[in-house]
Amino acid sequence: MKKVMMMMAVMVIATTKITFAQVKADAAFNQLLTAYYDVKNALATDKKDVATEKAKILSARIDAIPHQDLPASQHTLWMEQSKIIKTKAAELASGKDIKAQRKSFEGISYAMIKTVRNIKFNNTTVYIQHCPMAKASWLNEKENIENPYYGSMMFDCGDVTETIKSK
């Protein structure tokens, strides 16, 4: 009886540790997603300087992800995509003009889309939107189109191409 109780205690502790690690990772990923939205919103409203500052925050959020707790396949994906996001965020932050920032944002968006699709950490619905003029996609926290690639010139140009429900 003692062995059974001891085994159950070990299982409960192990399960709790895994669950806690997943909750911690999900929270960090959702903070990353919020930082991404902040960059997207700055570009959609033609705010170059705000986009620069928000890209720096996005980069810091990447470093805060507890990636070592991810399952092997997700960890590999994250390591690949985080490198892209970080590189493109640095490009965006040092972009000379909003056009260059928007081009960098395209790389960030594709890496974020791949990450959200495969790690499925989002605690709210995420909309993947696409602008046929820019031939580029992005994530949005709202179903209404807010085009970061053209800003005020074509703020509502695009379509929702996919909806990723919350975890």
N, C-alpha and C positions, 0 to 999 in steps of 0.2 A: 504493500500500500504506500509505503514511504517513497519507493522508487517511482510509482505512478504520479504521486503528488509533485515530486521533484521534477520529473519530465514535463508535467503540465506547467509548472512555474517557469521552467526554462523556455518553453514554447511561448508563453504569454510575454515574457520579457523580450524575446527575439521579435515577436510580432509587433509589440509596442515600439521597439527601436526602429524597425522598418517603416512603420506607419508614421512615426515622428519624422524620420528622415525624408519621407515622401512629402509630408505637409510642409516641411522647411524648404524643400526644393520647389514645390509648387508656388509657395509664397514668393520666393526669389524670382522665379520665372514670370510670375504675374507682375512683379515690380518692373522687370525688364520690358514686358509688354506695354505697361503704362508709359515707360520712358520712350518706347518706340512711337506710341500714339502722340506723345508730346512733340516729337520731331515731325511726325506727319502733319499734325495740326499747324505747326509753325510754317511749314512749307506750303500748306494749303491756303494759308492766309498771308503769304508773301512776306513773312518775317524772317529775313536772312539771319539777323543777329540772334534772335531767339532760337532759331534752328541750330546755330553754332553752339550755344550754351546747352541746349537739350541733347545734342549729339555727345557732348562731353559726359553728361549724366548717363546717357545710354551706355557709353563705354564703361563707366564705373559699375553699372548694373551687371554687365557681363562678368566682371571680376568677382561679383558677389554670389554667383550661382554655385551651389554646392554640388558640382558635377560628379565628384567622386562617389556620390550616393546613387547615381543613376545606374540602371541595368546596362550591361556591356554594349548592346547595340545602340541604345540611346546615348550612352556616353561617347561612343565613337562619332555618332552623328553630331552631337553637341560640340565636340572638339573641332570638327570640321567647320560647322556653321558659325560658331563663336569667333573663330579666326577671321572669317569673311566679314562678319558684322563689325568686329573691332577695327579692322583695316578700313572698311568703308566709312565707319563713324569718324575715324581720324581724318579721312579725306574730306568728309562733309564739314567737319569742324574747321578745317583750314581752307575750305573752298573760297575762292576769290569773289564769286558771284553766285546768285541763287540758281542759275542754270547748272553750274558745276555741282552745287549741293544736291540738286534734284537727281543728277546722274548718279552720284554716290548713293543717294537714298534708294535708288533702284536695286543696287546690290544688297543693301541692308534688307530691303523688302523680300527679295527672293530667298535669302537665308532665313529670315523670320518665318516666312510662309512654310518653308520646309520643316523648320523646327516645330511650329505649332501643329502641323499635320501629323508629325511622327512622335512627338513627345506627349501631346494632348494634356497640357497642364492648365489650360485656360479656365478660369473660374467664372467667366461670362462668355456670352456668344461673341464670336469673332467673324467678321465678314471679310471675305477676300473679294476685292474689287479690281476692276481692270479698265484701263483707259485705252481705247483703240487708237487714239491719236498718238499717244506716247508709246504704244505697244508695250505697256508695263502694268504690273499689278502691285497692290499694296494691301495691308491689313487695315481694317477700320473697326472701331468699337461701336459704330452706329451703322444702321442699314442705309441711311441717306449718304449719297456720294459726296465726298469732300476730296477733290482731286489735288494731291500734293505735287503732281508733275506740271500742272499748268496754273495752279493757284486761282487768283481772281479772274484770269483770262477765260478759264473754262472750269469754274469751281465744281459744277455738278456733272461734268462729262465723265461718263463711265457706267459700268454695270456691276452688280453683285454677281460674281461667278460661282461662289461657293459660300456656304454657311457652316461654320464649325461650332457645334453646340458646346456649351460649357461642360466641363468634366463632371 
